[in-house]
Amino acid sequence: MHCDDKRTLFVLRQGIEETWEELKKRDFGDKEMIEKLSEEIQGYFEYKSSPSN
């Protein structure tokens, strides 16, 4: 895995963590935020498992 790939994964993970914290503040009651978290997690794992990484 190249340095750029690691940086991208770090940024994606950071976004997931920020969304998670915001969702916790809202007591998991924001459906749009839950969907955003789901999309971010999916994007993270798709990027992580892509052949170029």
PQR file of N, CA, C, O and H, with PARSE charges and radii, in Angstrom:
ATOM      1  N   MET A   1       0.848  -1.169   0.000 -0.4000 1.5000
ATOM      2  CA  MET A   1       0.000   0.000   0.000 -0.0000 2.0000
ATOM      3  C   MET A   1       0.902   1.243   0.000  0.5500 1.7000
ATOM      4  O   MET A   1       1.829   1.352   0.802 -0.5500 1.4000
ATOM      5  N   HIS A   2       0.615   2.157  -0.899 -0.4000 1.5000
ATOM      6  CA  HIS A   2       1.402   3.375  -1.011 -0.0000 2.0000
ATOM      7  C   HIS A   2       1.018   4.379   0.063  0.5500 1.7000
ATOM      8  O   HIS A   2      -0.039   4.271   0.684 -0.5500 1.4000
ATOM      9  H   HIS A   2      -0.138   2.068  -1.550  0.4000 1.0000
ATOM     10  N   CYS A   3       1.874   5.338   0.268 -0.4000 1.5000
ATOM     11  CA  CYS A   3       1.661   6.380   1.271 -0.0000 2.0000
ATOM     12  C   CYS A   3       0.362   7.144   0.996  0.5500 1.7000
ATOM     13  O   CYS A   3      -0.384   7.460   1.922 -0.5500 1.4000
ATOM     14  H   CYS A   3       2.733   5.425  -0.237  0.4000 1.0000
ATOM     15  N   ASP A   4       0.097   7.441  -0.283 -0.4000 1.5000
ATOM     16  CA  ASP A   4      -1.131   8.153  -0.639 -0.0000 2.0000
ATOM     17  C   ASP A   4      -2.363   7.333  -0.283  0.5500 1.7000
ATOM     18  O   ASP A   4      -3.371   7.882   0.163 -0.5500 1.4000
ATOM     19  H   ASP A   4       0.703   7.184  -1.036  0.4000 1.0000
ATOM     20  N   ASP A   5      -2.284   6.024  -0.480 -0.4000 1.5000
ATOM     21  CA  ASP A   5      -3.403   5.149  -0.141 -0.0000 2.0000
ATOM     22  C   ASP A   5      -3.646   5.148   1.363  0.5500 1.7000
ATOM     23  O   ASP A   5      -4.789   5.178   1.817 -0.5500 1.4000
ATOM     24  H   ASP A   5      -1.466   5.579  -0.843  0.4000 1.0000
ATOM     25  N   LYS A   6      -2.566   5.114   2.127 -0.4000 1.5000
ATOM     26  CA  LYS A   6      -2.700   5.138   3.585 -0.0000 2.0000
ATOM     27  C   LYS A   6      -3.316   6.449   4.041  0.5500 1.7000
ATOM     28  O   LYS A   6      -4.150   6.466   4.947 -0.5500 1.4000
ATOM     29  H   LYS A   6      -1.636   5.090   1.758  0.4000 1.0000
ATOM     30  N   ARG A   7      -2.912   7.535   3.423 -0.4000 1.5000
ATOM     31  CA  ARG A   7      -3.459   8.854   3.770 -0.0000 2.0000
ATOM     32  C   ARG A   7      -4.945   8.906   3.432  0.5500 1.7000
ATOM     33  O   ARG A   7      -5.742   9.409   4.223 -0.5500 1.4000
ATOM     34  H   ARG A   7      -2.234   7.521   2.687  0.4000 1.0000
ATOM     35  N   THR A   8      -5.316   8.399   2.284 -0.4000 1.5000
ATOM     36  CA  THR A   8      -6.724   8.386   1.895 -0.0000 2.0000
ATOM     37  C   THR A   8      -7.545   7.572   2.881  0.5500 1.7000
ATOM     38  O   THR A   8      -8.619   8.003   3.298 -0.5500 1.4000
ATOM     39  H   THR A   8      -4.668   7.989   1.642  0.4000 1.0000
ATOM     40  N   LEU A   9      -7.051   6.402   3.255 -0.4000 1.5000
ATOM     41  CA  LEU A   9      -7.762   5.575   4.232 -0.0000 2.0000
ATOM     42  C   LEU A   9      -7.872   6.290   5.572  0.5500 1.7000
ATOM     43  O   LEU A   9      -8.901   6.195   6.241 -0.5500 1.4000
ATOM     44  H   LEU A   9      -6.178   6.051   2.916  0.4000 1.0000
ATOM     45  N   PHE A  10      -6.824   7.003   5.968 -0.4000 1.5000
ATOM     46  CA  PHE A  10      -6.852   7.756   7.218 -0.0000 2.0000
ATOM     47  C   PHE A  10      -7.943   8.820   7.179  0.5500 1.7000
ATOM     48  O   PHE A  10      -8.700   8.977   8.137 -0.5500 1.4000
ATOM     49  H   PHE A  10      -5.989   7.080   5.425  0.4000 1.0000
ATOM     50  N   VAL A  11      -8.021   9.548   6.074 -0.4000 1.5000
ATOM     51  CA  VAL A  11      -9.024  10.604   5.928 -0.0000 2.0000
ATOM     52  C   VAL A  11     -10.432  10.008   5.921  0.5500 1.7000
ATOM     53  O   VAL A  11     -11.340  10.555   6.546 -0.5500 1.4000
ATOM     54  H   VAL A  11      -7.406   9.421   5.295  0.4000 1.0000
ATOM     55  N   LEU A  12     -10.614   8.895   5.220 -0.4000 1.5000
ATOM     56  CA  LEU A  12     -11.922   8.236   5.198 -0.0000 2.0000
ATOM     57  C   LEU A  12     -12.317   7.773   6.598  0.5500 1.7000
ATOM     58  O   LEU A  12     -13.464   7.931   7.016 -0.5500 1.4000
ATOM     59  H   LEU A  12      -9.876   8.450   4.712  0.4000 1.0000
ATOM     60  N   ARG A  13     -11.360   7.205   7.309 -0.4000 1.5000
ATOM     61  CA  ARG A  13     -11.635   6.731   8.669 -0.0000 2.0000
ATOM     62  C   ARG A  13     -11.958   7.903   9.596  0.5500 1.7000
ATOM     63  O   ARG A  13     -12.843   7.801  10.445 -0.5500 1.4000
ATOM     64  H   ARG A  13     -10.428   7.077   6.970  0.4000 1.0000
ATOM     65  N   GLN A  14     -11.254   8.989   9.434 -0.4000 1.5000
ATOM     66  CA  GLN A  14     -11.499  10.170  10.249 -0.0000 2.0000
ATOM     67  C   GLN A  14     -12.924  10.684  10.021  0.5500 1.7000
ATOM     68  O   GLN A  14     -13.595  11.090  10.970 -0.5500 1.4000
ATOM     69  H   GLN A  14     -10.535   9.071   8.744  0.4000 1.0000
ATOM     70  N   GLY A  15     -13.384  10.667   8.779 -0.4000 1.5000
ATOM     71  CA  GLY A  15     -14.753  11.075   8.472 -0.0000 2.0000
ATOM     72  C   GLY A  15     -15.769  10.170   9.141  0.5500 1.7000
ATOM     73  O   GLY A  15     -16.786  10.639   9.652 -0.5500 1.4000
ATOM     74  H   GLY A  15     -12.839  10.337   8.008  0.4000 1.0000
ATOM     75  N   ILE A  16     -15.496   8.874   9.141 -0.4000 1.5000
ATOM     76  CA  ILE A  16     -16.380   7.907   9.800 -0.0000 2.0000
ATOM     77  C   ILE A  16     -16.453   8.212  11.292  0.5500 1.7000
ATOM     78  O   ILE A  16     -17.537   8.224  11.874 -0.5500 1.4000
ATOM     79  H   ILE A  16     -14.669   8.493   8.726  0.4000 1.0000
ATOM     80  N   GLU A  17     -15.303   8.459  11.906 -0.4000 1.5000
ATOM     81  CA  GLU A  17     -15.266   8.734  13.341 -0.0000 2.0000
ATOM     82  C   GLU A  17     -16.008  10.022  13.684  0.5500 1.7000
ATOM     83  O   GLU A  17     -16.705  10.081  14.697 -0.5500 1.4000
ATOM     84  H   GLU A  17     -14.422   8.450  11.433  0.4000 1.0000
ATOM     85  N   GLU A  18     -15.867  11.049  12.856 -0.4000 1.5000
ATOM     86  CA  GLU A  18     -16.563  12.315  13.091 -0.0000 2.0000
ATOM     87  C   GLU A  18     -18.073  12.134  12.970  0.5500 1.7000
ATOM     88  O   GLU A  18     -18.831  12.654  13.789 -0.5500 1.4000
ATOM     89  H   GLU A  18     -15.301  11.001  12.033  0.4000 1.0000
ATOM     90  N   THR A  19     -18.502  11.407  11.965 -0.4000 1.5000
ATOM     91  CA  THR A  19     -19.931  11.151  11.796 -0.0000 2.0000
ATOM     92  C   THR A  19     -20.469  10.347  12.969  0.5500 1.7000
ATOM     93  O   THR A  19     -21.559  10.629  13.467 -0.5500 1.4000
ATOM     94  H   THR A  19     -17.886  10.984  11.300  0.4000 1.0000
ATOM     95  N   TRP A  20     -19.709   9.339  13.418 -0.4000 1.5000
ATOM     96  CA  TRP A  20     -20.108   8.512  14.560 -0.0000 2.0000
ATOM     97  C   TRP A  20     -20.296   9.381  15.807  0.5500 1.7000
ATOM     98  O   TRP A  20     -21.295   9.242  16.513 -0.5500 1.4000
ATOM     99  H   TRP A  20     -18.824   9.110  13.013  0.4000 1.0000
ATOM    100  N   GLU A  21     -19.351  10.267  16.076 -0.4000 1.5000
ATOM    101  CA  GLU A  21     -19.434  11.129  17.263 -0.0000 2.0000
ATOM    102  C   GLU A  21     -20.652  12.048  17.176  0.5500 1.7000
ATOM    103  O   GLU A  21     -21.356  12.248  18.165 -0.5500 1.4000
ATOM    104  H   GLU A  21     -18.540  10.380  15.503  0.4000 1.0000
ATOM    105  N   GLU A  22     -20.895  12.600  15.998 -0.4000 1.5000
ATOM    106  CA  GLU A  22     -22.061  13.472  15.816 -0.0000 2.0000
ATOM    107  C   GLU A  22     -23.356  12.686  16.007  0.5500 1.7000
ATOM    108  O   GLU A  22     -24.313  13.188  16.595 -0.5500 1.4000
ATOM    109  H   GLU A  22     -20.323  12.437  15.194  0.4000 1.0000
ATOM    110  N   LEU A  23     -23.379  11.475  15.517 -0.4000 1.5000
ATOM    111  CA  LEU A  23     -24.555  10.619  15.654 -0.0000 2.0000
ATOM    112  C   LEU A  23     -24.810  10.284  17.122  0.5500 1.7000
ATOM    113  O   LEU A  23     -25.959  10.256  17.562 -0.5500 1.4000
ATOM    114  H   LEU A  23     -22.601  11.066  15.039  0.4000 1.0000
ATOM    115  N   LYS A  24     -23.751  10.031  17.874 -0.4000 1.5000
ATOM    116  CA  LYS A  24     -23.895   9.761  19.310 -0.0000 2.0000
ATOM    117  C   LYS A  24     -24.481  10.973  20.027  0.5500 1.7000
ATOM    118  O   LYS A  24     -25.321  10.823  20.914 -0.5500 1.4000
ATOM    119  H   LYS A  24     -22.817  10.054  17.516  0.4000 1.0000
ATOM    120  N   LYS A  25     -24.040  12.179  19.647 -0.4000 1.5000
ATOM    121  CA  LYS A  25     -24.565  13.409  20.255 -0.0000 2.0000
ATOM    122  C   LYS A  25     -26.061  13.541  20.004  0.5500 1.7000
ATOM    123  O   LYS A  25     -26.796  14.080  20.831 -0.5500 1.4000
ATOM    124  H   LYS A  25     -23.358  12.301  18.927  0.4000 1.0000
ATOM    125  N   ARG A  26     -26.496  13.050  18.873 -0.4000 1.5000
ATOM    126  CA  ARG A  26     -27.915  13.139  18.497 -0.0000 2.0000
ATOM    127  C   ARG A  26     -28.698  11.916  18.960  0.5500 1.7000
ATOM    128  O   ARG A  26     -29.846  11.719  18.562 -0.5500 1.4000
ATOM    129  H   ARG A  26     -25.899  12.612  18.201  0.4000 1.0000
ATOM    130  N   ASP A  27     -28.073  11.100  19.800 -0.4000 1.5000
ATOM    131  CA  ASP A  27     -28.700   9.904  20.377 -0.0000 2.0000
ATOM    132  C   ASP A  27     -29.199   8.945  19.294  0.5500 1.7000
ATOM    133  O   ASP A  27     -30.226   8.285  19.456 -0.5500 1.4000
ATOM    134  H   ASP A  27     -27.141  11.261  20.123  0.4000 1.0000
ATOM    135  N   PHE A  28     -28.455   8.881  18.191 -0.4000 1.5000
ATOM    136  CA  PHE A  28     -28.742   7.957  17.087 -0.0000 2.0000
ATOM    137  C   PHE A  28     -30.149   8.141  16.508  0.5500 1.7000
ATOM    138  O   PHE A  28     -30.753   7.193  16.006 -0.5500 1.4000
ATOM    139  H   PHE A  28     -27.621   9.417  18.059  0.4000 1.0000
ATOM    140  N   GLY A  29     -30.656   9.370  16.587 -0.4000 1.5000
ATOM    141  CA  GLY A  29     -32.011   9.625  16.122 -0.0000 2.0000
ATOM    142  C   GLY A  29     -32.099  10.274  14.753  0.5500 1.7000
ATOM    143  O   GLY A  29     -33.198  10.595  14.301 -0.5500 1.4000
ATOM    144  H   GLY A  29     -30.165  10.140  16.995  0.4000 1.0000
ATOM    145  N   ASP A  30     -30.992  10.473  14.089 -0.4000 1.5000
ATOM    146  CA  ASP A  30     -30.971  11.158  12.798 -0.0000 2.0000
ATOM    147  C   ASP A  30     -30.759  10.135  11.685  0.5500 1.7000
ATOM    148  O   ASP A  30     -29.653   9.636  11.479 -0.5500 1.4000
ATOM    149  H   ASP A  30     -30.100  10.212  14.456  0.4000 1.0000
ATOM    150  N   LYS A  31     -31.842   9.838  10.975 -0.4000 1.5000
ATOM    151  CA  LYS A  31     -31.785   8.809   9.932 -0.0000 2.0000
ATOM    152  C   LYS A  31     -30.800   9.172   8.822  0.5500 1.7000
ATOM    153  O   LYS A  31     -30.079   8.305   8.328 -0.5500 1.4000
ATOM    154  H   LYS A  31     -32.741  10.244  11.142  0.4000 1.0000
ATOM    155  N   GLU A  32     -30.765  10.437   8.430 -0.4000 1.5000
ATOM    156  CA  GLU A  32     -29.840  10.860   7.379 -0.0000 2.0000
ATOM    157  C   GLU A  32     -28.390  10.662   7.808  0.5500 1.7000
ATOM    158  O   GLU A  32     -27.540  10.283   7.002 -0.5500 1.4000
ATOM    159  H   GLU A  32     -31.351  11.141   8.832  0.4000 1.0000
ATOM    160  N   MET A  33     -28.117  10.922   9.082 -0.4000 1.5000
ATOM    161  CA  MET A  33     -26.765  10.743   9.602 -0.0000 2.0000
ATOM    162  C   MET A  33     -26.395   9.262   9.629  0.5500 1.7000
ATOM    163  O   MET A  33     -25.247   8.905   9.364 -0.5500 1.4000
ATOM    164  H   MET A  33     -28.808  11.230   9.736  0.4000 1.0000
ATOM    165  N   ILE A  34     -27.349   8.408   9.944 -0.4000 1.5000
ATOM    166  CA  ILE A  34     -27.108   6.961   9.936 -0.0000 2.0000
ATOM    167  C   ILE A  34     -26.792   6.499   8.514  0.5500 1.7000
ATOM    168  O   ILE A  34     -25.884   5.694   8.306 -0.5500 1.4000
ATOM    169  H   ILE A  34     -28.281   8.698  10.159  0.4000 1.0000
ATOM    170  N   GLU A  35     -27.538   7.007   7.545 -0.4000 1.5000
ATOM    171  CA  GLU A  35     -27.284   6.654   6.149 -0.0000 2.0000
ATOM    172  C   GLU A  35     -25.912   7.155   5.696  0.5500 1.7000
ATOM    173  O   GLU A  35     -25.200   6.464   4.968 -0.5500 1.4000
ATOM    174  H   GLU A  35     -28.275   7.661   7.715  0.4000 1.0000
ATOM    175  N   LYS A  36     -25.548   8.363   6.134 -0.4000 1.5000
ATOM    176  CA  LYS A  36     -24.233   8.914   5.795 -0.0000 2.0000
ATOM    177  C   LYS A  36     -23.131   8.026   6.365  0.5500 1.7000
ATOM    178  O   LYS A  36     -22.156   7.726   5.677 -0.5500 1.4000
ATOM    179  H   LYS A  36     -26.126   8.925   6.725  0.4000 1.0000
ATOM    180  N   LEU A  37     -23.282   7.608   7.610 -0.4000 1.5000
ATOM    181  CA  LEU A  37     -22.295   6.734   8.242 -0.0000 2.0000
ATOM    182  C   LEU A  37     -22.167   5.427   7.470  0.5500 1.7000
ATOM    183  O   LEU A  37     -21.061   4.944   7.228 -0.5500 1.4000
ATOM    184  H   LEU A  37     -24.075   7.851   8.169  0.4000 1.0000
ATOM    185  N   SER A  38     -23.292   4.867   7.091 -0.4000 1.5000
ATOM    186  CA  SER A  38     -23.286   3.615   6.343 -0.0000 2.0000
ATOM    187  C   SER A  38     -22.540   3.773   5.018  0.5500 1.7000
ATOM    188  O   SER A  38     -21.745   2.911   4.643 -0.5500 1.4000
ATOM    189  H   SER A  38     -24.191   5.259   7.288  0.4000 1.0000
ATOM    190  N   GLU A  39     -22.794   4.866   4.317 -0.4000 1.5000
ATOM    191  CA  GLU A  39     -22.123   5.118   3.041 -0.0000 2.0000
ATOM    192  C   GLU A  39     -20.621   5.325   3.233  0.5500 1.7000
ATOM    193  O   GLU A  39     -19.815   4.856   2.430 -0.5500 1.4000
ATOM    194  H   GLU A  39     -23.440   5.567   4.622  0.4000 1.0000
ATOM    195  N   GLU A  40     -20.253   6.031   4.305 -0.4000 1.5000
ATOM    196  CA  GLU A  40     -18.834   6.263   4.573 -0.0000 2.0000
ATOM    197  C   GLU A  40     -18.110   4.952   4.877  0.5500 1.7000
ATOM    198  O   GLU A  40     -16.997   4.726   4.403 -0.5500 1.4000
ATOM    199  H   GLU A  40     -20.908   6.412   4.958  0.4000 1.0000
ATOM    200  N   ILE A  41     -18.741   4.101   5.661 -0.4000 1.5000
ATOM    201  CA  ILE A  41     -18.140   2.805   5.989 -0.0000 2.0000
ATOM    202  C   ILE A  41     -17.997   1.958   4.735  0.5500 1.7000
ATOM    203  O   ILE A  41     -16.958   1.336   4.513 -0.5500 1.4000
ATOM    204  H   ILE A  41     -19.646   4.285   6.046  0.4000 1.0000
ATOM    205  N   GLN A  42     -19.037   1.937   3.920 -0.4000 1.5000
ATOM    206  CA  GLN A  42     -18.985   1.167   2.678 -0.0000 2.0000
ATOM    207  C   GLN A  42     -17.865   1.690   1.771  0.5500 1.7000
ATOM    208  O   GLN A  42     -17.109   0.906   1.197 -0.5500 1.4000
ATOM    209  H   GLN A  42     -19.880   2.443   4.100  0.4000 1.0000
ATOM    210  N   GLY A  43     -17.763   3.000   1.647 -0.4000 1.5000
ATOM    211  CA  GLY A  43     -16.717   3.592   0.823 -0.0000 2.0000
ATOM    212  C   GLY A  43     -15.326   3.263   1.334  0.5500 1.7000
ATOM    213  O   GLY A  43     -14.414   3.012   0.546 -0.5500 1.4000
ATOM    214  H   GLY A  43     -18.377   3.638   2.113  0.4000 1.0000
ATOM    215  N   TYR A  44     -15.164   3.263   2.642 -0.4000 1.5000
ATOM    216  CA  TYR A  44     -13.880   2.925   3.256 -0.0000 2.0000
ATOM    217  C   TYR A  44     -13.470   1.508   2.885  0.5500 1.7000
ATOM    218  O   TYR A  44     -12.346   1.280   2.436 -0.5500 1.4000
ATOM    219  H   TYR A  44     -15.905   3.467   3.281  0.4000 1.0000
ATOM    220  N   PHE A  45     -14.380   0.555   3.072 -0.4000 1.5000
ATOM    221  CA  PHE A  45     -14.032  -0.836   2.796 -0.0000 2.0000
ATOM    222  C   PHE A  45     -13.874  -1.111   1.303  0.5500 1.7000
ATOM    223  O   PHE A  45     -13.065  -1.954   0.914 -0.5500 1.4000
ATOM    224  H   PHE A  45     -15.293   0.741   3.437  0.4000 1.0000
ATOM    225  N   GLU A  46     -14.636  -0.411   0.464 -0.4000 1.5000
ATOM    226  CA  GLU A  46     -14.455  -0.567  -0.980 -0.0000 2.0000
ATOM    227  C   GLU A  46     -13.073  -0.063  -1.399  0.5500 1.7000
ATOM    228  O   GLU A  46     -12.387  -0.702  -2.197 -0.5500 1.4000
ATOM    229  H   GLU A  46     -15.293   0.274   0.780  0.4000 1.0000
ATOM    230  N   TYR A  47     -12.677   1.075  -0.859 -0.4000 1.5000
ATOM    231  CA  TYR A  47     -11.357   1.617  -1.197 -0.0000 2.0000
ATOM    232  C   TYR A  47     -10.254   0.708  -0.675  0.5500 1.7000
ATOM    233  O   TYR A  47      -9.272   0.440  -1.368 -0.5500 1.4000
ATOM    234  H   TYR A  47     -13.235   1.594  -0.211  0.4000 1.0000
ATOM    235  N   LYS A  48     -10.429   0.239   0.555 -0.4000 1.5000
ATOM    236  CA  LYS A  48      -9.411  -0.600   1.190 -0.0000 2.0000
ATOM    237  C   LYS A  48      -9.213  -1.914   0.432  0.5500 1.7000
ATOM    238  O   LYS A  48      -8.096  -2.424   0.350 -0.5500 1.4000
ATOM    239  H   LYS A  48     -11.227   0.457   1.117  0.4000 1.0000
ATOM    240  N   SER A  49     -10.293  -2.454  -0.117 -0.4000 1.5000
ATOM    241  CA  SER A  49     -10.189  -3.755  -0.785 -0.0000 2.0000
ATOM    242  C   SER A  49     -10.000  -3.646  -2.301  0.5500 1.7000
ATOM    243  O   SER A  49      -9.941  -4.664  -2.990 -0.5500 1.4000
ATOM    244  H   SER A  49     -11.200  -2.040  -0.051  0.4000 1.0000
ATOM    245  N   SER A  50      -9.906  -2.421  -2.820 -0.4000 1.5000
ATOM    246  CA  SER A  50      -9.716  -2.279  -4.258 -0.0000 2.0000
ATOM    247  C   SER A  50      -8.336  -2.804  -4.651  0.5500 1.7000
ATOM    248  O   SER A  50      -7.387  -2.686  -3.875 -0.5500 1.4000
ATOM    249  H   SER A  50      -9.954  -1.594  -2.260  0.4000 1.0000
ATOM    250  N   PRO A  51      -8.215  -3.379  -5.839 -0.5600 1.5000
ATOM    251  CA  PRO A  51      -6.971  -4.030  -6.273  0.2800 2.0000
ATOM    252  C   PRO A  51      -5.749  -3.113  -6.281  0.5500 1.7000
ATOM    253  O   PRO A  51      -4.627  -3.587  -6.105 -0.5500 1.4000
ATOM    254  N   SER A  52      -5.944  -1.830  -6.480 -0.4000 1.5000
ATOM    255  CA  SER A  52      -4.793  -0.926  -6.570 -0.0000 2.0000
ATOM    256  C   SER A  52      -4.204  -0.590  -5.208  0.5500 1.7000
ATOM    257  O   SER A  52      -3.172   0.075  -5.126 -0.5500 1.4000
ATOM    258  H   SER A  52      -6.856  -1.445  -6.623  0.4000 1.0000
ATOM    259  N   ASN A  53      -4.854  -1.045  -4.139 -0.4000 1.5000
ATOM    260  CA  ASN A  53      -4.361  -0.692  -2.794 -0.0000 2.0000
ATOM    261  C   ASN A  53      -3.696  -1.851  -2.130  0.5500 1.7000
ATOM    262  O   ASN A  53      -3.227  -1.729  -0.998 -0.5500 1.4000
ATOM    263  H   ASN A  53      -5.692  -1.585  -4.206  0.4000 1.0000
TER
END
